[in-house]
Amino acid sequence: MEKFLTIELFGQTYKFQADTENTSAQEVTDYLLEEVAKVTGRSPSQTPNTNKFAILLATALNIASEHVQLKRKHSELADGITRRSETLMQTLESAVKP
């Protein structure tokens, strides 16, 4: 069964086919609209005919920046877990050695 998402952006309605296995498609769509609203300071459907490309580009840069920050935090967390795991393994190995 095909799944379609409808998004209203800058007074126009767009319809996209979503992956039926992607359960977060609506959440992603809602997130995009929230981010556009942050950039414009208003609802994406009420945005005046300012430079729509610039608005979407600023929105994309904000989302990309957030993504990079999350990737960095994830990497730092993984590195910390690796270091702690190595320390724990060394402690366990030294405790087990006769």
Backbone as JSON, one array per atom type, in Angstrom:
{
  "sequence": "MEKFLTIELFGQTYKFQADTENTSAQEVTDYLLEEVAKVTGRSPSQTPNTNKFAILLATALNIASEHVQLKRKHSELADGITRRSETLMQTLESAVKP",
  "N": [[0.84, -1.18, 0.0], [0.64, 2.15, -0.92], [1.99, 5.1, 0.53], [1.22, 8.43, 1.07], [2.34, 11.73, 1.61], [1.28, 14.94, 2.49], [2.21, 18.27, 2.18], [2.06, 21.62, 3.07], [3.48, 24.44, 1.87], [4.64, 27.66, 1.7], [2.17, 28.54, 0.76], [1.5, 26.74, -1.18], [0.53, 23.44, -2.04], [2.07, 20.35, -1.67], [2.56, 17.0, -2.67], [3.91, 13.99, -1.64], [5.29, 10.8, -2.26], [5.79, 8.47, 0.19], [8.11, 6.25, 1.7], [6.82, 3.17, 2.52], [7.77, 1.75, 4.65], [8.91, 3.59, 6.23], [8.32, 4.86, 9.13], [8.56, 7.28, 10.29], [8.04, 9.33, 8.55], [5.99, 11.3, 8.54], [6.67, 12.66, 10.84], [9.14, 13.72, 10.07], [8.31, 15.45, 8.04], [6.72, 17.24, 9.54], [8.73, 18.27, 11.17], [10.31, 19.65, 9.31], [8.52, 21.69, 8.56], [8.33, 23.03, 11.02], [10.94, 23.97, 11.28], [11.14, 25.68, 9.07], [9.28, 27.55, 9.87], [10.64, 28.61, 12.07], [12.73, 29.96, 10.8], [11.36, 31.84, 9.24], [9.69, 33.04, 11.04], [7.03, 32.71, 11.11], [4.08, 30.83, 10.13], [4.74, 28.34, 7.65], [2.9, 28.28, 5.56], [1.94, 30.81, 5.49], [3.91, 32.48, 4.7], [5.16, 35.34, 3.16], [5.73, 36.34, -0.29], [8.59, 36.35, -0.26], [12.05, 35.68, -0.85], [11.85, 32.52, -1.5], [13.6, 30.45, -1.98], [15.88, 31.26, -0.55], [14.88, 31.15, 2.04], [14.35, 28.39, 2.27], [16.96, 27.47, 1.92], [18.28, 28.57, 4.15], [16.86, 27.2, 6.12], [17.61, 24.55, 5.49], [20.35, 24.74, 6.02], [20.29, 25.2, 8.78], [19.18, 22.78, 9.68], [21.15, 21.0, 8.74], [23.34, 21.9, 10.24], [22.49, 21.24, 12.82], [22.41, 18.49, 12.5], [25.14, 17.88, 12.06], [26.18, 18.66, 14.55], [24.89, 16.79, 16.19], [25.98, 14.42, 15.16], [28.65, 14.81, 15.91], [28.41, 14.84, 18.72], [27.47, 12.23, 19.07], [29.67, 10.77, 18.15], [31.59, 11.56, 20.05], [30.4, 10.48, 22.33], [30.45, 7.73, 21.67], [33.24, 7.37, 21.53], [33.89, 7.87, 24.21], [32.55, 5.76, 25.47], [33.95, 3.64, 24.37], [36.55, 4.09, 25.45], [35.98, 3.82, 28.2], [35.1, 1.19, 28.22], [37.41, -0.16, 27.44], [39.06, 0.4, 29.64], [37.61, -0.87, 31.65], [37.76, -3.51, 30.71], [40.53, -3.96, 30.97], [40.76, -3.73, 33.74], [39.19, -5.89, 34.56], [40.62, -8.01, 33.37], [43.05, -7.85, 34.72], [42.21, -8.49, 37.25], [41.43, -11.1, 36.98], [43.71, -12.5, 36.29], [46.08, -14.81, 37.59]],
  "CA": [[0.0, 0.0, 0.0], [1.43, 3.37, -1.02], [1.74, 6.11, 1.55], [1.48, 9.76, 0.56], [2.37, 12.82, 2.57], [0.95, 16.24, 1.93], [2.85, 19.35, 2.91], [1.75, 22.95, 2.55], [4.66, 25.26, 2.02], [4.55, 28.92, 0.96], [0.87, 28.66, 0.13], [1.3, 25.69, -2.18], [0.44, 22.1, -1.49], [2.91, 19.35, -2.33], [2.24, 15.64, -2.26], [5.06, 13.13, -1.83], [5.13, 9.39, -1.93], [6.72, 8.11, 1.26], [8.44, 4.85, 1.85], [5.82, 2.58, 3.43], [8.47, 1.25, 5.83], [9.39, 4.74, 6.99], [7.25, 5.24, 10.06], [8.79, 8.64, 10.78], [7.9, 10.27, 7.43], [5.17, 12.44, 8.96], [7.47, 13.39, 11.83], [10.12, 14.48, 9.3], [7.56, 16.53, 7.39], [6.37, 18.21, 10.58], [9.97, 18.91, 11.59], [10.66, 20.62, 8.26], [7.63, 22.85, 8.69], [8.73, 23.75, 12.23], [12.2, 24.66, 11.01], [10.83, 26.8, 8.17], [8.61, 28.55, 10.7], [11.67, 29.28, 12.87], [13.47, 30.87, 9.94], [10.5, 32.93, 8.77], [8.98, 33.66, 12.16], [5.58, 32.52, 10.91], [3.69, 29.56, 9.53], [5.22, 28.23, 6.27], [1.84, 28.53, 4.59], [1.63, 32.24, 5.51], [5.11, 33.24, 4.35], [4.97, 36.18, 1.98], [6.52, 35.97, -1.45], [10.0, 36.71, -0.17], [12.87, 34.71, -1.56], [11.55, 31.2, -0.94], [14.82, 29.66, -2.04], [16.73, 31.68, 0.56], [14.27, 30.61, 3.25], [14.61, 26.95, 2.31], [18.39, 27.27, 2.1], [18.57, 28.84, 5.57], [16.29, 26.07, 6.85], [18.47, 23.39, 5.24], [21.61, 24.95, 6.74], [20.01, 24.99, 10.2], [19.01, 21.34, 9.89], [22.46, 20.39, 8.54], [24.16, 22.25, 11.4], [22.03, 20.41, 13.93], [22.83, 17.13, 12.19], [26.59, 17.79, 12.3], [26.37, 18.7, 16.0], [24.47, 15.5, 16.74], [26.99, 13.44, 14.78], [29.83, 15.05, 16.74], [28.09, 14.36, 20.07], [27.39, 10.78, 19.0], [31.04, 10.3, 18.05], [32.22, 11.76, 21.37], [29.81, 9.48, 23.23], [31.0, 6.42, 21.3], [34.64, 7.35, 21.96], [33.89, 7.74, 25.67], [32.14, 4.39, 25.8], [35.08, 2.77, 24.0], [37.6, 4.27, 26.45], [35.55, 3.22, 29.48], [35.06, -0.27, 28.03], [38.8, -0.65, 27.47], [39.51, 0.48, 31.03], [36.91, -1.94, 32.37], [38.34, -4.8, 30.29], [41.85, -4.07, 31.6], [40.54, -3.99, 35.17], [38.7, -7.28, 34.69], [41.7, -8.92, 33.02], [44.05, -7.85, 35.81], [41.6, -9.13, 38.41], [41.29, -12.51, 36.7], [45.04, -13.1, 36.18], [46.56, -15.34, 38.89]],
  "C": [[0.89, 1.25, 0.0], [1.02, 4.36, 0.06], [2.13, 7.47, 0.97], [1.45, 10.77, 1.69], [2.05, 14.11, 1.84], [1.57, 17.31, 2.81], [2.47, 20.67, 2.25], [2.89, 23.87, 2.9], [4.55, 26.48, 1.12], [3.24, 29.03, 0.17], [0.59, 27.64, -0.95], [1.31, 24.34, -1.49], [1.26, 21.14, -2.34], [2.55, 17.99, -1.78], [3.43, 14.76, -2.63], [4.7, 11.69, -1.5], [6.2, 9.05, -0.91], [6.96, 6.61, 1.24], [7.49, 4.25, 2.89], [6.47, 2.04, 4.7], [8.97, 2.38, 6.72], [8.26, 5.25, 7.88], [7.41, 6.67, 10.55], [8.6, 9.69, 9.69], [7.07, 11.49, 7.83], [5.93, 13.29, 9.97], [8.52, 14.26, 11.12], [9.47, 15.67, 8.62], [7.21, 17.62, 8.39], [7.6, 18.98, 11.05], [10.41, 19.97, 10.58], [9.81, 21.87, 8.39], [7.97, 23.68, 9.93], [9.99, 24.56, 11.98], [11.99, 25.84, 10.06], [10.17, 27.92, 8.97], [9.62, 29.3, 11.58], [12.42, 30.32, 12.04], [12.63, 32.08, 9.56], [9.81, 33.67, 9.9], [7.47, 33.55, 12.02], [5.33, 31.16, 10.29], [4.19, 29.5, 8.08], [4.15, 28.49, 5.22], [1.51, 30.02, 4.5], [2.83, 33.1, 5.12], [4.86, 34.07, 3.1], [5.91, 35.76, 0.85], [7.94, 36.52, -1.39], [10.77, 35.61, -0.89], [12.71, 33.33, -0.91], [12.78, 30.31, -0.94], [15.73, 29.99, -0.86], [16.19, 31.14, 1.89], [14.55, 29.12, 3.37], [16.09, 26.65, 2.5], [18.79, 27.51, 3.55], [18.04, 27.7, 6.44], [17.17, 24.84, 6.71], [19.79, 23.53, 5.99], [21.41, 24.75, 8.24], [19.9, 23.5, 10.52], [20.35, 20.63, 9.74], [23.37, 20.68, 9.72], [23.78, 21.4, 12.6], [22.48, 18.96, 13.73], [24.32, 16.93, 12.49], [26.88, 17.8, 13.8], [26.0, 17.37, 16.64], [25.46, 14.4, 16.39], [28.24, 13.58, 15.65], [29.57, 14.53, 18.16], [28.04, 12.84, 20.11], [28.79, 10.18, 18.95], [31.77, 10.43, 19.38], [31.69, 10.74, 22.38], [30.37, 8.1, 22.94], [32.45, 6.3, 21.72], [34.74, 7.17, 23.47], [33.53, 6.34, 26.11], [33.28, 3.42, 25.5], [36.2, 2.87, 25.05], [37.22, 3.61, 27.78], [35.51, 1.7, 29.38], [36.46, -0.86, 28.08], [39.35, -0.65, 28.89], [38.87, -0.64, 31.85], [37.49, -3.31, 32.01], [39.72, -5.01, 30.92], [41.73, -4.39, 33.09], [40.11, -5.42, 35.39], [39.82, -8.28, 34.4], [42.75, -8.98, 34.14], [43.49, -8.54, 37.05], [41.52, -10.64, 38.22], [42.65, -13.21, 36.64], [45.5, -13.59, 37.56], [47.81, -14.65, 39.38]]
}
